Amino acid sequence: MAHHKSALKRIRSSRRRKLYNRLNKKMMREAVKAVRLATDFTVAQGALKSAFSILDRATARGVIKKNTAANRKSSLAHHVKKLEAAH
């Protein structure tokens, strides 16, 4: 256990941050999963828009890095594009 006041505060703040990050990452995973599981193009397109928004928010909040978000968005867009071709 920490003995200094600043170390105790660091423990408290890192706990809060961990919960915050966990919540945001869960939202991201659910959004990505919704796009991946969509079989209809129009449904996938709606889910893609939502996923982009969630990924952008997570980036702005510092949960994930900018390039990570860009890679995931690109991958999802490619997936939806393949659904459109099959449509």
C-alpha positions in Angstrom: 0.0 0.0 0.0 1.2 3.5 -0.8 2.2 5.8 2.0 2.5 9.2 0.3 -0.5 11.4 -0.2 0.3 11.8 -3.9 0.7 8.1 -4.4 -2.7 7.5 -2.8 -4.3 10.0 -5.1 -2.6 8.4 -8.1 -4.2 5.0 -7.1 -7.6 6.7 -6.9 -7.3 8.5 -10.2 -5.9 5.5 -12.1 -8.9 3.4 -10.8 -11.3 6.0 -12.1 -9.4 6.1 -15.5 -9.5 2.3 -15.7 -13.3 2.2 -15.3 -13.6 5.0 -17.9 -11.4 3.3 -20.4 -13.1 -0.1 -19.9 -16.5 1.5 -20.5 -15.4 3.2 -23.7 -13.6 0.1 -25.0 -16.7 -2.0 -24.4 -18.8 0.5 -26.4 -16.2 0.3 -29.2 -16.2 -3.5 -29.3 -20.0 -3.6 -29.4 -20.2 -1.1 -32.2 -17.6 -3.0 -34.3 -19.3 -6.2 -33.6 -22.7 -4.8 -34.8 -21.0 -3.8 -38.1 -19.3 -7.2 -38.5 -22.5 -9.2 -37.8 -24.8 -7.2 -40.1 -25.7 -9.2 -43.2 -27.8 -6.5 -44.9 -26.0 -3.6 -46.5 -28.4 -0.9 -45.3 -28.2 -2.2 -41.7 -24.4 -2.4 -41.9 -24.2 1.2 -43.3 -26.2 2.5 -40.3 -24.1 0.5 -37.9 -20.9 1.8 -39.6 -21.9 5.4 -39.1 -22.5 4.7 -35.4 -19.2 2.9 -35.1 -17.3 5.7 -36.7 -18.8 8.1 -34.3 -17.9 6.0 -31.3 -14.4 5.4 -32.5 -13.9 9.1 -33.1 -15.2 9.9 -29.6 -12.8 7.3 -28.1 -9.9 8.9 -30.0 -10.8 12.4 -28.8 -11.1 11.1 -25.2 -7.6 9.5 -25.4 -8.8 5.9 -25.0 -7.2 4.8 -28.3 -4.7 6.4 -30.6 -5.6 8.2 -33.8 -4.0 5.7 -36.1 -5.7 2.7 -34.3 -9.0 4.4 -34.9 -8.2 5.0 -38.5 -7.2 1.4 -39.1 -10.4 0.1 -37.5 -12.5 2.5 -39.5 -10.8 1.5 -42.7 -11.3 -2.2 -42.0 -15.0 -1.7 -41.2 -15.5 0.4 -44.3 -13.9 -2.3 -46.4 -16.2 -4.9 -44.8 -19.3 -2.8 -45.6 -18.1 -2.2 -49.2 -17.9 -6.0 -49.7 -21.5 -6.3 -48.5 -22.5 -3.6 -51.0 -20.8 -5.5 -53.8 -22.7 -8.7 -52.8 -25.9 -6.7 -52.6 
